[in-house]
């Protein structure tokens, strides 16, 4: 301010060094954003590839084990025990059907002759898939 004119505190023109530094900062910010997006995309893809149900071998072991217990019930077994074993057996049969893509009504039908017929149908279908549940009639 010696000559009466006000001097700006900064230069209105950026030199080559300032331009290079600004470009470098902007490029670093863009690269960081791109890395964040690609990492989150990889996590989503990895999560989508993980199996959502148990291995079929474990399900088949449960089907065989529960089938033996369900079909070997004594004639005078209590209603509570029969109901519990039937529910557990139907649940694992349904899980097996879901894993193999077989349609079933085990979770929909109430206990009775229709559920017994559906259970028998599912056992025969699983037998045709190579999983002998019990000796087919």
Backbone as numpy.savetxt, mean C-alpha at the origin, in Angstrom:
# Nx Ny Nz CAx CAy CAz Cx Cy Cz
28.54 65.57 -2.20 27.74 66.76 -2.20 28.57 68.00 -2.20
29.71 67.90 -2.64 30.58 69.06 -2.67 30.18 70.04 -3.75
29.73 69.57 -4.84 29.39 70.48 -5.92 27.90 70.83 -5.94
27.13 70.42 -4.96 25.72 70.78 -4.88 24.79 69.74 -5.46
25.33 68.78 -6.14 24.48 67.71 -6.65 24.52 66.54 -5.71
23.37 65.87 -5.60 23.31 64.69 -4.76 23.87 63.49 -5.51
24.69 62.76 -4.87 25.28 61.56 -5.46 24.48 60.34 -4.98
24.10 59.44 -5.88 23.41 58.24 -5.42 24.39 57.36 -4.63
23.82 56.60 -3.70 24.68 55.74 -2.88 25.08 54.47 -3.60
24.44 54.20 -4.71 24.81 53.03 -5.49 24.86 53.42 -6.95
25.58 52.65 -7.70 25.69 52.90 -9.13 24.47 52.32 -9.82
23.90 53.04 -10.75 22.73 52.56 -11.46 23.10 51.46 -12.46
24.32 51.33 -12.76 24.75 50.29 -13.68 25.48 49.20 -12.91
25.18 47.96 -13.30 25.88 46.85 -12.69 27.04 46.46 -13.58
28.15 46.22 -12.97 29.33 45.81 -13.71 29.28 44.33 -14.00
30.21 43.83 -14.75 30.23 42.42 -15.11 30.34 41.50 -13.89
31.03 41.93 -12.88 31.17 41.11 -11.68 29.82 40.96 -10.97
29.08 42.05 -10.84 27.78 42.00 -10.19 26.79 41.14 -10.98
26.83 41.26 -12.30 25.96 40.46 -13.15 26.28 38.97 -12.98
27.53 38.63 -12.96 27.95 37.24 -12.82 27.52 36.69 -11.45
27.72 37.47 -10.40 27.31 37.03 -9.06 25.80 36.86 -8.96
25.04 37.76 -9.52 23.58 37.66 -9.50 23.12 36.41 -10.25
23.71 36.18 -11.41 23.37 34.99 -12.19 23.72 33.72 -11.44
24.86 33.73 -10.76 25.28 32.56 -10.00 24.32 32.28 -8.84
23.88 33.30 -8.14 22.94 33.13 -7.04 21.60 32.60 -7.56
21.11 33.17 -8.65 19.85 32.72 -9.23 19.94 31.27 -9.71
21.04 30.89 -10.31 21.23 29.51 -10.76 21.28 28.55 -9.57
21.94 28.96 -8.48 22.00 28.11 -7.30 20.61 27.93 -6.69
19.81 28.98 -6.64 18.45 28.88 -6.12 17.59 27.97 -6.99
17.71 28.09 -8.30 16.94 27.25 -9.21 17.36 25.78 -9.08
18.65 25.53 -8.93 19.14 24.15 -8.78 18.64 23.55 -7.47
18.63 24.33 -6.40 18.14 23.82 -5.11 16.65 23.48 -5.20
15.86 24.30 -5.86 14.43 24.01 -6.01 14.22 22.76 -6.86
14.99 22.61 -7.91 14.88 21.43 -8.76 15.23 20.15 -7.98
16.29 20.21 -7.16 16.67 19.05 -6.36 15.58 18.68 -5.36
14.95 19.67 -4.73 13.86 19.38 -3.79 12.71 18.68 -4.49
12.35 19.18 -5.69 11.25 18.56 -6.43 11.59 17.14 -6.85
12.81 16.91 -7.33 13.17 15.57 -7.80 13.27 14.59 -6.63
13.73 15.03 -5.47 13.79 14.14 -4.30 12.39 13.75 -3.85
11.48 14.71 -3.80 10.12 14.38 -3.36 9.44 13.47 -4.37
9.73 13.64 -5.66 9.15 12.78 -6.68 9.69 11.36 -6.54
10.99 11.22 -6.25 11.57 9.90 -6.06 10.98 9.21 -4.83
10.75 9.97 -3.77 10.13 9.39 -2.57 8.72 8.90 -2.87
7.94 9.68 -3.64 6.58 9.27 -3.98 6.60 8.00 -4.82
7.52 7.91 -5.78 7.61 6.73 -6.62 8.05 5.53 -5.80
9.01 5.70 -4.90 9.46 4.59 -4.06 8.35 4.12 -3.14
7.57 5.05 -2.61 6.46 4.66 -1.73 5.38 3.93 -2.53
5.18 4.30 -3.78 4.16 3.64 -4.60 4.59 2.22 -4.98
5.89 1.95 -5.01 6.37 0.64 -5.42 6.42 -0.37 -4.26
6.27 0.10 -3.02 6.31 -0.82 -1.89 5.03 -1.65 -1.86
5.15 -2.94 -1.54 3.93 -3.77 -1.49 3.01 -3.32 -0.36
1.71 -3.41 -0.63 0.74 -2.96 0.36 0.17 -4.11 1.18
0.40 -5.33 0.77 -0.13 -6.46 1.53 0.98 -7.46 1.84
0.64 -8.45 2.62 1.64 -9.45 3.01 2.03 -10.33 1.83
3.17 -11.00 1.94 3.56 -11.94 0.88 2.55 -13.07 0.77
2.33 -13.55 -0.43 1.33 -14.60 -0.67 1.70 -15.88 0.07
3.00 -16.14 0.29 3.40 -17.33 1.01 2.90 -17.30 2.45
3.01 -16.13 3.09 2.53 -15.99 4.48 1.01 -16.13 4.54
0.33 -15.55 3.56 -1.14 -15.67 3.52 -1.54 -17.12 3.30
-0.84 -17.82 2.40 -1.16 -19.23 2.13 -0.94 -20.09 3.37
0.13 -19.81 4.14 0.35 -20.55 5.38 -0.81 -20.32 6.36
-1.25 -19.07 6.47 -2.38 -18.77 7.36 -3.66 -19.46 6.88
-3.87 -19.48 5.56 -5.07 -20.15 5.03 -5.04 -21.64 5.38
-3.91 -22.30 5.18 -3.82 -23.73 5.49 -4.02 -23.99 6.98
-3.37 -23.18 7.80 -3.45 -23.38 9.25 -4.88 -23.16 9.76
-5.49 -22.07 9.33 -6.85 -21.79 9.80 -7.88 -22.73 9.18
-7.61 -23.23 7.99 -8.50 -24.20 7.37 -8.53 -25.49 8.19
-7.35 -25.95 8.59 -7.28 -27.17 9.40 -8.05 -27.00 10.71
-7.88 -25.86 11.36 -8.56 -25.64 12.64 -10.07 -25.48 12.45
-10.48 -24.81 11.37 -11.90 -24.58 11.15 -12.62 -25.87 10.77
-12.02 -26.67 9.91 -12.68 -27.89 9.44 -12.54 -29.06 10.41
-11.72 -28.90 11.45 -11.54 -29.98 12.43 -12.28 -29.70 13.73
-13.28 -28.84 13.68 -14.03 -28.52 14.90 -14.85 -29.73 15.35
-14.90 -29.93 16.65 -15.72 -31.00 17.22 -17.20 -30.61 17.11
-18.10 -31.57 17.06 -19.52 -31.25 16.89 -20.12 -30.42 18.02
-19.59 -30.53 19.24 -20.18 -29.81 20.36 -19.32 -28.61 20.79
-18.64 -27.98 19.85 -17.84 -26.80 20.14 -18.77 -25.62 20.39
-18.33 -24.72 21.28 -19.19 -23.59 21.63 -19.39 -22.65 20.43
-20.53 -21.97 20.46 -20.88 -21.06 19.37 -19.84 -19.94 19.23
-19.35 -19.44 20.36 -18.37 -18.35 20.33 -17.09 -18.80 19.63
-16.63 -19.98 19.95 -15.40 -20.49 19.32 -15.61 -20.71 17.82
-16.74 -21.29 17.45 -17.04 -21.52 16.03 -17.11 -20.18 15.28
-17.76 -19.20 15.88 -17.89 -17.89 15.24 -16.53 -17.22 15.07
-15.69 -17.31 16.10 -14.36 -16.70 16.03 -13.50 -17.37 14.96
-13.51 -18.70 14.93 -12.71 -19.41 13.93 -13.24 -19.16 12.52
-14.57 -19.11 12.37 -15.16 -18.84 11.06 -14.78 -17.43 10.58
-14.86 -16.44 11.48 -14.51 -15.07 11.10 -13.04 -14.95 10.72
-12.17 -15.60 11.50 -10.74 -15.55 11.19 -10.44 -16.24 9.86
-11.08 -17.38 9.64 -10.86 -18.14 8.40 -11.39 -17.36 7.19
-12.58 -16.78 7.34 -13.13 -15.99 6.24 -12.27 -14.77 5.95
-11.73 -14.17 7.00 -10.87 -12.99 6.80 -9.61 -13.34 6.01
-8.96 -14.43 6.38 -7.72 -14.80 5.67 -8.03 -15.31 4.27
-9.18 -15.96 4.07 -9.58 -16.34 2.71 -9.81 -15.11 1.85
-10.46 -14.09 2.42 -10.68 -12.85 1.69 -9.38 -12.14 1.36
-8.44 -12.15 2.31 -7.13 -11.54 2.06 -6.41 -12.25 0.92
-6.50 -13.56 0.90 -5.88 -14.35 -0.17 -6.53 -14.03 -1.51
-7.86 -13.96 -1.53 -8.57 -13.63 -2.77 -8.19 -12.23 -3.26
-8.11 -11.28 -2.34 -7.73 -9.92 -2.73 -6.33 -9.88 -3.33
-5.41 -10.65 -2.75 -4.04 -10.68 -3.27 -3.97 -11.29 -4.67
-4.85 -12.25 -4.93 -4.84 -12.92 -6.24 -5.80 -12.29 -7.24
-6.57 -11.30 -6.80 -7.51 -10.63 -7.70 -8.78 -11.43 -7.96
-9.20 -12.22 -6.99 -10.40 -13.03 -7.12 -11.55 -12.31 -6.42
-12.67 -12.20 -7.09 -13.85 -11.58 -6.47 -14.47 -12.52 -5.46
-14.90 -11.96 -4.33 -15.52 -12.79 -3.29 -16.53 -11.95 -2.52
-17.41 -12.64 -1.80 -18.43 -11.99 -0.99 -18.30 -12.38 0.47
-17.14 -12.83 0.89 -16.96 -13.32 2.26 -17.17 -12.24 3.30
-16.83 -11.02 3.00 -16.96 -9.94 3.98 -18.35 -9.32 3.96
-19.19 -9.71 3.00 -20.49 -9.07 2.82 -21.63 -9.93 3.36
-21.55 -11.22 3.15 -22.65 -12.11 3.50 -22.73 -12.35 5.01
-23.94 -12.44 5.55 -24.09 -12.78 6.97 -23.88 -14.28 7.16
-23.56 -14.69 8.39 -23.38 -16.13 8.64 -24.65 -16.91 8.28
-24.45 -18.00 7.60 -25.57 -18.84 7.19 -25.20 -19.69 6.00
-26.19 -20.30 5.36 -25.90 -21.22 4.25 -25.27 -20.52 3.04
-25.65 -19.26 2.78 -25.06 -18.55 1.63 -23.57 -18.30 1.86
-23.20 -17.92 3.08 -21.78 -17.72 3.39 -21.02 -19.04 3.30
-21.64 -20.13 3.74 -20.99 -21.44 3.64 -20.75 -21.82 2.17
-21.73 -21.53 1.31 -21.56 -21.82 -0.13 -20.47 -20.94 -0.74
-20.44 -19.66 -0.35 -19.40 -18.76 -0.87 -18.02 -19.20 -0.39
-17.92 -19.60 0.85 -16.64 -20.08 1.38 -16.19 -21.32 0.60
-17.11 -22.22 0.32 -16.78 -23.44 -0.44 -16.35 -23.08 -1.87
-17.06 -22.12 -2.47 -16.69 -21.69 -3.82 -15.27 -21.10 -3.83
-14.97 -20.26 -2.83 -13.64 -19.65 -2.74 -12.58 -20.72 -2.52
-12.86 -21.72 -1.68 -11.91 -22.81 -1.46 -11.62 -23.54 -2.77
-12.64 -23.80 -3.57 -12.44 -24.49 -4.85 -11.66 -23.62 -5.84
-11.94 -22.33 -5.86 -11.19 -21.42 -6.75 -9.72 -21.37 -6.34
-9.48 -21.27 -5.03 -8.09 -21.25 -4.55 -7.40 -22.58 -4.85
-8.15 -23.68 -4.77 -7.58 -24.98 -5.13 -7.18 -25.00 -6.61
-8.00 -24.39 -7.46 -7.66 -24.33 -8.89 -6.46 -23.41 -9.14
-6.19 -22.47 -8.22 -5.02 -21.61 -8.34 -3.77 -22.29 -7.80
-3.92 -23.51 -7.25 -2.76 -24.24 -6.75 -2.60 -24.16 -5.25
-3.61 -23.69 -4.54 -3.55 -23.62 -3.09 -4.58 -24.58 -2.51
-4.17 -25.82 -2.24 -5.15 -26.78 -1.71 -5.55 -26.41 -0.29
-6.75 -25.91 -0.12 -7.24 -25.49 1.18 -7.71 -26.70 1.96
-8.55 -27.51 1.39 -8.97 -28.79 1.96 -9.29 -29.70 0.79
-9.54 -30.94 1.03 -9.83 -31.86 -0.08 -11.15 -31.47 -0.74
-11.09 -31.08 -2.02 -12.33 -30.68 -2.68 -13.26 -31.86 -2.88
-14.53 -31.61 -2.74 -15.52 -32.69 -2.90 -15.78 -32.97 -4.35
